[in-house]
């Protein structure tokens, strides 16, 4: 509360100051932005120039000593990437682990990816997953900083950091309307209006509504997004940005858990792609409110000071239905499909996040060279309360299931009044950080820095004391060498740590997750600097990785997922990415990743270690109104050991393994610029109708979407 009050006072003071200052001499908002470079360089096409989430030094991608993927606004629009999972499925190295419909995990380079930020600020995901559908209407691009991001996050995994960059106001007036119709009665409407309100104020408003059914039985989603942001030129040297967004995602027929993937004799179940374990009363609603204040001022010609505050409030309400095998040794009957038991629950979650970051960055001259420095501090608070209710008394809480082939979701709604359990958790992170980029010569630059994190947790979760106090210094080292104007080589090293919430079979919290990331590579401008080629070799080590160890009954009498700590897991491999204009009229992004995970067989099995992603569009030179495009996403085989066949079957003792063979998903696009203002676009997804399991990250899973299509009309004023 103190932080909120102080920030409100700062905002009011800034507004009053601006009134006095501007009475004497009106200021142009875009002139102040040009001076402060708050919003960075506007990205055109598929080639990015910088990534805000990588450093606070304003380095170009070529100068950043880590691999970085940027999914541009153009790519998001071309291929209708309307939610964050669709975006990340297009990014190099990232595996989107859709274990359920509304709860998703992510991995990169073989490790759990839980660092999600907005405009460079964020805390690790609660329980390392996202809930509901995250719409991309608010964002102009999504950055993925590969490997550990010690300076910007410190707390997290050495997999990657996802930074979603909000849309900001523009000086030019622009209004766009976009409407889409798609398979399974999907409908979407989006409006984006931006421009200068006065000589000193710019504003932008974005709204989107997305509604539709699904290829999954009984599953429907309704998403509403509203976002407003304004820039104020407070003085000649100061810019104030304030914004607020509301995001609501409501689904019916959402899965909790997923399909059982094998029969008792070890044969795969192979259900229809539409099969859904949810009850007809299942639902999950996620409401998120975000407010932010960003103030940047030029202290001198060489130094800037920036302070940013983000406030997040999330509320979730869900009715869930899970299916499980009460006796895994017997398994699912291969003749009848019987053997599953239902498991109903009401789950509610409310979290509060407050994040404050302040830093100064600038340059100084020494030894005949210009050097860059950033020094800052960060305070973040995440408090959350969740609760679970069950029905142990009516018989409706744990009903016997028919075969999933005959399941229509029809089961009585339980009376969720029993076994109340939950968590009350407070997390606090305090950090100070510094980074410098020293120019040893005109071509050789060295980055050194570090971040000291103090991460504390207080509270009780499902009857277990969750209190921890972990602190660690995170070093960062990087070097770049410009071989010539078009080619730069680099090397970097950094670390991370994360105080984990996962518990073992004794319901003791696992020790902090620690990681190290080493990387060498090169970045080259190609095709007249219209495209950027990146190639890197990385080596990652991680200790105390939480790996699923099945389920156990906790002190509250509730069945709970438990984990074990895997020591010494390593991942090493190669990434290559090309982004930009490859030939006249041919824009695109292509990436290939090959790596090897070693140290834990289960992680090795469920991780796709070879990935290929490409998104290409071509604008015909003889017919510039027409553009066509294609995406292709390929990953190699994954598997999961599910146990052994019991003595009930003739093949007793055989290992049960679920396998997902290598597969590729082909998408197509064509757009026609009817007039300067009006355009139409059609998209096809998985046009070859590939049948595949979304993920084997858990023992259960469900199938991805079959072939589907959409048509979009856009109008720009």
LOFITI-671300 format. One line per field, with one value per residue (C-alpha): chain; x, y, z. Coordinates in steps of 0.25 Angstrom, whole numbers. Layout:
// residues N
kolfi <- A | ...
x <- X | ...
y <- Y | ...
z <- Z | ...
This chain:
// residues 717
kolfi <- A | A | A | A | A | A | A | A | A | A | A | A | A | A | A | A | A | A | A | A | A | A | A | A | A | A | A | A | A | A | A | A | A | A | A | A | A | A | A | A | A | A | A | A | A | A | A | A | A | A | A | A | A | A | A | A | A | A | A | A | A | A | A | A | A | A | A | A | A | A | A | A | A | A | A | A | A | A | A | A | A | A | A | A | A | A | A | A | A | A | A | A | A | A | A | A | A | A | A | A | A | A | A | A | A | A | A | A | A | A | A | A | A | A | A | A | A | A | A | A | A | A | A | A | A | A | A | A | A | A | A | A | A | A | A | A | A | A | A | A | A | A | A | A | A | A | A | A | A | A | A | A | A | A | A | A | A | A | A | A | A | A | A | A | A | A | A | A | A | A | A | A | A | A | A | A | A | A | A | A | A | A | A | A | A | A | A | A | A | A | A | A | A | A | A | A | A | A | A | A | A | A | A | A | A | A | A | A | A | A | A | A | A | A | A | A | A | A | A | A | A | A | A | A | A | A | A | A | A | A | A | A | A | A | A | A | A | A | A | A | A | A | A | A | A | A | A | A | A | A | A | A | A | A | A | A | A | A | A | A | A | A | A | A | A | A | A | A | A | A | A | A | A | A | A | A | A | A | A | A | A | A | A | A | A | A | A | A | A | A | A | A | A | A | A | A | A | A | A | A | A | A | A | A | A | A | A | A | A | A | A | A | A | A | A | A | A | A | A | A | A | A | A | A | A | A | A | A | A | A | A | A | A | A | A | A | A | A | A | A | A | A | A | A | A | A | A | A | A | A | A | A | A | A | A | A | A | A | A | A | A | A | A | A | A | A | A | A | A | A | A | A | A | A | A | A | A | A | A | A | A | A | A | A | A | A | A | A | A | A | A | A | A | A | A | A | A | A | A | A | A | A | A | A | A | A | A | A | A | A | A | A | A | A | A | A | A | A | A | A | A | A | A | A | A | A | A | A | A | A | A | A | A | A | A | A | A | A | A | A | A | A | A | A | A | A | A | A | A | A | A | A | A | A | A | A | A | A | A | A | A | A | A | A | A | A | A | A | A | A | A | A | A | A | A | A | A | A | A | A | A | A | A | A | A | A | A | A | A | A | A | A | A | A | A | A | A | A | A | A | A | A | A | A | A | A | A | A | A | A | A | A | A | A | A | A | A | A | A | A | A | A | A | A | A | A | A | A | A | A | A | A | A | A | A | A | A | A | A | A | A | A | A | A | A | A | A | A | A | A | A | A | A | A | A | A | A | A | A | A | A | A | A | A | A | A | A | A | A | A | A | A | A | A | A | A | A | A | A | A | A | A | A | A | A | A | A | A | A | A | A | A | A | A | A | A | A | A | A | A | A | A | A | A | A | A | A | A | A | A | A | A | A | A | A | A | A | A | A | A | A | A | A | A | A | A | A | A | A | A | A | A | A | A | A | A | A | A | A | A | A | A | A | A | A | A | A | A | A | A | A | A | A | A | A | A | A | A | A | A | A | A | A | A | A | A | A | A | A | A | A | A | A | A | A | A | A | A | A | A | A | A | A | A | A | A | A | A | A | A | A | A | A | A | A | A | A | A | A | A | A | A | A | A | A | A | A | A | A | A | A | A | A | A | A | A | A
x <- 0 | 11 | 17 | 4 | 2 | 16 | 14 | 1 | 8 | 19 | 8 | 0 | 13 | 18 | 4 | 5 | 19 | 16 | 4 | 14 | 25 | 16 | 9 | 22 | 26 | 18 | 26 | 24 | 23 | 30 | 42 | 43 | 42 | 53 | 62 | 59 | 57 | 47 | 40 | 52 | 53 | 41 | 42 | 38 | 36 | 42 | 56 | 57 | 68 | 68 | 61 | 57 | 57 | 72 | 79 | 77 | 88 | 80 | 89 | 85 | 82 | 96 | 103 | 96 | 104 | 93 | 83 | 70 | 57 | 47 | 34 | 30 | 16 | 16 | 18 | 7 | -3 | 1 | -1 | -12 | -4 | -15 | -10 | 4 | 4 | 3 | 14 | 24 | 21 | 27 | 40 | 53 | 56 | 43 | 34 | 20 | 16 | 0 | -2 | -17 | -26 | -24 | -11 | 2 | 16 | 28 | 42 | 54 | 68 | 62 | 59 | 46 | 44 | 37 | 42 | 31 | 32 | 24 | 33 | 44 | 38 | 32 | 33 | 34 | 21 | 13 | 15 | 23 | 11 | 1 | -14 | -25 | -23 | -13 | -17 | -7 | -15 | -8 | 6 | 14 | 25 | 29 | 44 | 51 | 64 | 71 | 78 | 79 | 76 | 84 | 84 | 70 | 63 | 73 | 62 | 58 | 63 | 74 | 64 | 60 | 52 | 40 | 38 | 24 | 26 | 13 | 8 | 11 | 4 | 9 | 10 | 3 | -12 | -16 | -28 | -30 | -42 | -40 | -51 | -49 | -57 | -51 | -54 | -63 | -71 | -59 | -61 | -51 | -52 | -40 | -39 | -26 | -26 | -14 | -10 | -6 | -17 | -10 | 4 | 9 | 0 | -1 | -11 | -14 | -26 | -27 | -39 | -41 | -52 | -50 | -61 | -62 | -64 | -53 | -50 | -50 | -64 | -71 | -59 | -62 | -54 | -58 | -47 | -49 | -37 | -37 | -24 | -21 | -8 | -4 | 10 | 11 | 23 | 25 | 37 | 47 | 54 | 44 | 34 | 22 | 15 | 3 | -6 | -16 | -22 | -33 | -32 | -43 | -42 | -54 | -55 | -65 | -61 | -47 | -38 | -32 | -22 | -24 | -26 | -20 | -11 | -9 | -17 | -13 | -6 | 2 | -4 | -7 | -21 | -22 | -35 | -41 | -35 | -48 | -48 | -49 | -49 | -56 | -70 | -81 | -81 | -65 | -61 | -49 | -49 | -37 | -38 | -26 | -24 | -11 | -7 | 7 | 14 | 27 | 35 | 48 | 56 | 69 | 79 | 89 | 93 | 99 | 90 | 76 | 68 | 56 | 46 | 35 | 24 | 15 | 3 | -4 | -17 | -22 | -34 | -37 | -50 | -51 | -59 | -50 | -52 | -40 | -40 | -30 | -27 | -29 | -21 | -10 | -5 | -18 | -19 | -30 | -37 | -33 | -46 | -56 | -48 | -53 | -45 | -45 | -50 | -55 | -49 | -56 | -51 | -54 | -41 | -40 | -27 | -25 | -11 | -5 | 7 | 15 | 28 | 36 | 49 | 58 | 71 | 81 | 88 | 98 | 112 | 126 | 139 | 152 | 164 | 160 | 147 | 133 | 127 | 113 | 108 | 94 | 92 | 78 | 70 | 57 | 46 | 35 | 24 | 15 | 5 | -5 | -17 | -22 | -32 | -38 | -51 | -56 | -68 | -66 | -80 | -90 | -83 | -83 | -69 | -62 | -72 | -68 | -65 | -71 | -61 | -55 | -60 | -74 | -72 | -81 | -78 | -91 | -89 | -96 | -89 | -83 | -85 | -72 | -72 | -62 | -47 | -44 | -29 | -21 | -9 | -6 | 7 | 15 | 28 | 37 | 49 | 59 | 70 | 81 | 89 | 100 | 105 | 116 | 120 | 135 | 140 | 154 | 156 | 147 | 143 | 145 | 134 | 133 | 121 | 122 | 112 | 104 | 91 | 89 | 75 | 69 | 57 | 48 | 35 | 26 | 13 | 6 | 2 | -7 | -3 | 12 | 21 | 26 | 35 | 49 | 60 | 69 | 80 | 90 | 99 | 97 | 109 | 109 | 120 | 120 | 129 | 127 | 137 | 133 | 141 | 136 | 123 | 115 | 120 | 121 | 125 | 122 | 123 | 115 | 113 | 102 | 95 | 81 | 75 | 60 | 54 | 45 | 31 | 30 | 30 | 36 | 29 | 31 | 25 | 38 | 41 | 52 | 65 | 67 | 68 | 82 | 87 | 98 | 98 | 110 | 109 | 118 | 113 | 113 | 103 | 104 | 96 | 92 | 86 | 89 | 87 | 72 | 74 | 81 | 87 | 90 | 97 | 101 | 106 | 101 | 104 | 94 | 95 | 84 | 84 | 71 | 62 | 48 | 44 | 30 | 30 | 15 | 5 | 4 | -7 | -3 | -5 | -19 | -23 | -23 | -16 | -4 | 6 | 20 | 34 | 48 | 61 | 69 | 84 | 94 | 85 | 92 | 88 | 97 | 94 | 94 | 83 | 83 | 73 | 71 | 61 | 58 | 56 | 64 | 60 | 53 | 39 | 42 | 41 | 43 | 49 | 55 | 61 | 67 | 71 | 79 | 83 | 85 | 79 | 87 | 86 | 71 | 64 | 50 | 54 | 62 | 50 | 39 | 48 | 48 | 63 | 62 | 53 | 51 | 42 | 40 | 30 | 31 | 23 | 25 | 20 | 19 | 27 | 17 | 5 | 9 | -5 | -4 | 4 | 5 | 12 | 14 | 19 | 25 | 28 | 35 | 39 | 46 | 40 | 37 | 33 | 29 | 31 | 18 | 21 | 21 | 10 | 4 | 2 | -12 | -7 | 1 | 12 | 14 | 27 | 27 | 31 | 19 | 24 | 16 | 22 | 19 | 27 | 33 | 23 | 22 | 10 | 8 | 1 | -3 | -6 | -11 | -15 | -20 | -19 | -32 | -30 | -20 | -29 | -36 | -29 | -34 | -26 | -28 | -20 | -20 | -14 | -9 | -14 | -9 | -18 | -7 | -11 | -2 | -1 | 2 | 12 | 17 | 22 | 12 | 7 | -6 | -8 | -18 | -17 | -15 | -24 | -27 | -28 | -35 | -36 | -40 | -43 | -40 | -44 | -35 | -39 | -29 | -33
y <- 0 | 10 | 7 | 10 | 23 | 28 | 25 | 32 | 44 | 44 | 43 | 55 | 63 | 60 | 64 | 78 | 80 | 78 | 88 | 98 | 95 | 94 | 107 | 114 | 106 | 94 | 81 | 71 | 57 | 51 | 60 | 56 | 41 | 43 | 49 | 38 | 27 | 20 | 12 | 8 | 6 | 2 | -11 | -14 | -27 | -39 | -34 | -28 | -18 | -19 | -27 | -19 | -32 | -35 | -23 | -9 | -4 | -2 | -11 | -16 | -31 | -32 | -26 | -35 | -47 | -57 | -63 | -55 | -58 | -47 | -50 | -37 | -31 | -34 | -49 | -49 | -42 | -50 | -64 | -60 | -63 | -58 | -65 | -66 | -81 | -79 | -69 | -78 | -90 | -81 | -77 | -85 | -95 | -93 | -105 | -102 | -113 | -113 | -123 | -118 | -108 | -97 | -99 | -99 | -101 | -97 | -103 | -98 | -104 | -116 | -108 | -102 | -88 | -80 | -66 | -57 | -42 | -30 | -19 | -25 | -27 | -40 | -51 | -66 | -72 | -77 | -92 | -90 | -90 | -81 | -81 | -78 | -72 | -60 | -51 | -44 | -32 | -24 | -27 | -21 | -33 | -44 | -46 | -59 | -57 | -71 | -77 | -71 | -56 | -53 | -38 | -36 | -47 | -54 | -62 | -73 | -85 | -85 | -88 | -75 | -62 | -58 | -43 | -38 | -23 | -15 | -6 | 9 | 21 | 27 | 41 | 38 | 36 | 22 | 13 | -1 | -11 | -26 | -37 | -52 | -64 | -78 | -93 | -97 | -84 | -76 | -61 | -50 | -35 | -25 | -10 | -2 | 13 | 22 | 36 | 50 | 56 | 69 | 75 | 68 | 55 | 43 | 31 | 17 | 8 | -6 | -16 | -30 | -40 | -55 | -65 | -79 | -94 | -105 | -118 | -123 | -128 | -118 | -108 | -93 | -81 | -66 | -55 | -40 | -31 | -16 | -7 | 8 | 15 | 30 | 37 | 51 | 60 | 65 | 74 | 75 | 64 | 55 | 45 | 39 | 27 | 21 | 9 | -1 | -14 | -23 | -38 | -48 | -62 | -72 | -86 | -97 | -112 | -109 | -121 | -124 | -134 | -141 | -154 | -168 | -171 | -187 | -199 | -209 | -218 | -206 | -203 | -189 | -184 | -175 | -168 | -158 | -144 | -138 | -147 | -138 | -143 | -131 | -131 | -123 | -114 | -111 | -97 | -88 | -73 | -64 | -49 | -41 | -26 | -19 | -5 | 2 | 15 | 18 | 30 | 33 | 46 | 51 | 54 | 60 | 58 | 44 | 39 | 35 | 31 | 21 | 17 | 7 | 1 | -11 | -15 | -28 | -34 | -48 | -55 | -70 | -78 | -92 | -105 | -117 | -131 | -141 | -156 | -166 | -180 | -185 | -197 | -194 | -208 | -213 | -201 | -198 | -210 | -212 | -219 | -210 | -197 | -197 | -195 | -179 | -172 | -157 | -147 | -133 | -121 | -106 | -98 | -83 | -74 | -60 | -53 | -39 | -35 | -22 | -19 | -7 | -5 | 8 | 9 | 19 | 16 | 25 | 26 | 31 | 33 | 27 | 21 | 27 | 19 | 21 | 12 | 8 | 6 | 2 | 2 | -1 | -8 | -16 | -19 | -29 | -35 | -47 | -51 | -62 | -70 | -82 | -92 | -106 | -112 | -127 | -135 | -147 | -150 | -151 | -160 | -150 | -145 | -158 | -165 | -178 | -174 | -181 | -183 | -170 | -174 | -173 | -161 | -149 | -141 | -144 | -146 | -139 | -126 | -130 | -122 | -116 | -114 | -124 | -125 | -110 | -108 | -98 | -88 | -74 | -70 | -57 | -56 | -44 | -42 | -31 | -29 | -19 | -20 | -13 | -16 | -9 | -10 | -7 | -4 | -9 | -6 | -1 | -15 | -22 | -20 | -27 | -28 | -30 | -29 | -36 | -36 | -39 | -46 | -48 | -56 | -60 | -68 | -68 | -76 | -90 | -98 | -110 | -112 | -111 | -99 | -92 | -82 | -80 | -70 | -71 | -61 | -62 | -53 | -56 | -52 | -49 | -48 | -46 | -42 | -37 | -35 | -28 | -36 | -26 | -17 | -29 | -40 | -40 | -52 | -53 | -62 | -61 | -67 | -65 | -73 | -73 | -78 | -81 | -84 | -95 | -98 | -113 | -123 | -137 | -150 | -145 | -132 | -125 | -113 | -116 | -108 | -96 | -99 | -94 | -92 | -88 | -84 | -83 | -79 | -75 | -71 | -61 | -51 | -46 | -36 | -42 | -38 | -23 | -23 | -27 | -40 | -45 | -59 | -64 | -77 | -81 | -93 | -94 | -102 | -102 | -109 | -109 | -115 | -119 | -119 | -123 | -135 | -142 | -153 | -157 | -154 | -155 | -152 | -140 | -137 | -131 | -144 | -139 | -146 | -137 | -136 | -139 | -137 | -141 | -133 | -137 | -134 | -130 | -129 | -124 | -119 | -115 | -112 | -103 | -92 | -85 | -74 | -65 | -54 | -42 | -40 | -52 | -49 | -37 | -39 | -51 | -48 | -59 | -65 | -79 | -86 | -100 | -105 | -118 | -121 | -133 | -134 | -143 | -147 | -151 | -161 | -156 | -142 | -147 | -155 | -145 | -134 | -131 | -129 | -126 | -114 | -107 | -94 | -86 | -75 | -69 | -59 | -54 | -42 | -43 | -32 | -32 | -32 | -25 | -26 | -41 | -48 | -63 | -70 | -83 | -88 | -101 | -106 | -119 | -126 | -140 | -152 | -151 | -163 | -166 | -179 | -181 | -194 | -209 | -218 | -226 | -241 | -240 | -240 | -250 | -240 | -238 | -229 | -222 | -207 | -198 | -187 | -176 | -170 | -158 | -160 | -148 | -139 | -126 | -116 | -108 | -95 | -86 | -72 | -62 | -48 | -38 | -22 | -18 | -3 | 5 | 3 | -10 | -24 | -39 | -51 | -66 | -75 | -90 | -97 | -112 | -113 | -127 | -131 | -137 | -145 | -143 | -142 | -128 | -132 | -144 | -135 | -142 | -156 | -152 | -144 | -139 | -137 | -124 | -117 | -124 | -116 | -102 | -89 | -75 | -62 | -48 | -34 | -22 | -8 | 4 | 18
z <- 0 | 3 | -11 | -17 | -9 | -12 | -27 | -27 | -21 | -31 | -43 | -37 | -35 | -49 | -55 | -47 | -51 | -66 | -65 | -60 | -69 | -82 | -79 | -82 | -94 | -100 | -102 | -113 | -108 | -119 | -118 | -103 | -107 | -118 | -107 | -97 | -107 | -97 | -107 | -115 | -130 | -137 | -143 | -158 | -164 | -158 | -154 | -140 | -136 | -121 | -110 | -97 | -89 | -91 | -84 | -80 | -88 | -101 | -109 | -122 | -125 | -131 | -119 | -109 | -105 | -105 | -115 | -115 | -123 | -126 | -131 | -138 | -139 | -154 | -151 | -141 | -151 | -163 | -156 | -146 | -134 | -125 | -112 | -105 | -107 | -122 | -122 | -114 | -123 | -134 | -125 | -126 | -115 | -108 | -105 | -101 | -92 | -92 | -82 | -80 | -88 | -78 | -71 | -79 | -76 | -84 | -86 | -94 | -96 | -88 | -76 | -70 | -75 | -64 | -66 | -72 | -72 | -78 | -82 | -75 | -61 | -55 | -45 | -48 | -51 | -40 | -40 | -53 | -62 | -68 | -66 | -76 | -90 | -91 | -103 | -111 | -115 | -105 | -110 | -121 | -120 | -112 | -109 | -104 | -98 | -99 | -87 | -73 | -72 | -59 | -60 | -64 | -55 | -46 | -41 | -50 | -59 | -69 | -80 | -85 | -82 | -89 | -90 | -95 | -100 | -99 | -110 | -108 | -113 | -127 | -131 | -144 | -143 | -147 | -145 | -149 | -148 | -150 | -150 | -152 | -154 | -152 | -151 | -139 | -139 | -135 | -135 | -132 | -133 | -130 | -130 | -128 | -128 | -125 | -127 | -122 | -113 | -111 | -113 | -100 | -99 | -108 | -105 | -110 | -107 | -111 | -109 | -113 | -112 | -116 | -115 | -120 | -118 | -121 | -127 | -113 | -108 | -99 | -99 | -101 | -99 | -97 | -96 | -94 | -94 | -91 | -91 | -90 | -89 | -90 | -91 | -85 | -88 | -74 | -77 | -88 | -81 | -75 | -80 | -72 | -77 | -70 | -74 | -70 | -76 | -72 | -77 | -75 | -80 | -78 | -82 | -81 | -82 | -78 | -75 | -61 | -65 | -78 | -85 | -80 | -91 | -89 | -86 | -75 | -85 | -90 | -103 | -106 | -105 | -117 | -115 | -125 | -125 | -119 | -106 | -94 | -80 | -74 | -68 | -74 | -62 | -63 | -64 | -62 | -61 | -60 | -58 | -58 | -56 | -59 | -56 | -59 | -57 | -65 | -63 | -70 | -69 | -76 | -64 | -74 | -89 | -85 | -73 | -72 | -60 | -61 | -50 | -53 | -45 | -49 | -41 | -44 | -38 | -42 | -38 | -43 | -40 | -46 | -45 | -49 | -52 | -53 | -57 | -51 | -49 | -35 | -37 | -47 | -47 | -53 | -62 | -72 | -78 | -92 | -96 | -89 | -87 | -72 | -60 | -58 | -46 | -47 | -37 | -35 | -29 | -27 | -28 | -26 | -27 | -24 | -25 | -24 | -30 | -28 | -35 | -35 | -42 | -43 | -50 | -56 | -69 | -77 | -83 | -79 | -86 | -82 | -88 | -101 | -102 | -99 | -88 | -84 | -69 | -63 | -48 | -42 | -31 | -31 | -21 | -24 | -16 | -19 | -10 | -13 | -7 | -13 | -8 | -12 | -8 | -10 | -9 | 0 | 4 | -7 | -17 | -28 | -24 | -29 | -39 | -46 | -61 | -74 | -85 | -90 | -104 | -98 | -88 | -91 | -79 | -72 | -57 | -45 | -40 | -26 | -14 | -12 | 4 | 8 | 11 | 9 | 8 | 1 | 2 | 8 | 2 | 2 | -7 | -7 | -16 | -13 | -23 | -27 | -40 | -48 | -62 | -70 | -84 | -86 | -100 | -99 | -114 | -125 | -128 | -115 | -104 | -90 | -82 | -67 | -56 | -45 | -38 | -23 | -20 | -7 | -8 | 4 | 5 | 17 | 18 | 18 | 6 | 8 | 22 | 19 | 24 | 11 | 18 | 12 | 11 | 0 | -5 | -16 | -24 | -39 | -48 | -62 | -72 | -87 | -99 | -113 | -124 | -137 | -148 | -158 | -160 | -163 | -154 | -139 | -130 | -115 | -103 | -90 | -76 | -65 | -54 | -48 | -35 | -31 | -18 | -22 | -17 | -21 | -10 | -9 | -4 | 10 | 7 | 9 | -1 | -11 | -9 | -18 | -33 | -38 | -52 | -61 | -75 | -85 | -99 | -111 | -124 | -136 | -142 | -156 | -165 | -178 | -191 | -190 | -175 | -177 | -169 | -157 | -156 | -142 | -138 | -124 | -117 | -102 | -90 | -78 | -65 | -55 | -40 | -32 | -44 | -40 | -47 | -45 | -35 | -37 | -26 | -11 | 0 | 7 | 22 | 18 | 12 | -2 | -14 | -18 | -29 | -23 | -28 | -27 | -29 | -41 | -39 | -50 | -62 | -74 | -88 | -99 | -113 | -125 | -130 | -143 | -147 | -159 | -158 | -168 | -183 | -189 | -204 | -210 | -205 | -197 | -182 | -171 | -159 | -159 | -147 | -145 | -131 | -128 | -113 | -104 | -90 | -80 | -66 | -64 | -73 | -71 | -75 | -87 | -92 | -91 | -97 | -112 | -115 | -129 | -134 | -147 | -148 | -160 | -164 | -178 | -186 | -200 | -207 | -222 | -229 | -241 | -232 | -219 | -214 | -212 | -201 | -198 | -187 | -179 | -166 | -162 | -148 | -147 | -134 | -132 | -125 | -110 | -100 | -86 | -78 | -71 | -63 | -66 | -70 | -58 | -55 | -61 | -75 | -83 | -86 | -71 | -68 | -81 | -80 | -84 | -92 | -98 | -111 | -120 | -133 | -140 | -147 | -154 | -155 | -167 | -168 | -180 | -182 | -193 | -192 | -202 | -200 | -206 | -204 | -197 | -184 | -187 | -187 | -185 | -181 | -180 | -171 | -170 | -158 | -158 | -172 | -174 | -162 | -154 | -141 | -130 | -115 | -110 | -99 | -91 | -80 | -71 | -71 | -77 | -90 | -101 | -116 | -123 | -132 | -146 | -159 | -157 | -164 | -162 | -170 | -166 | -171 | -167 | -169 | -165 | -165
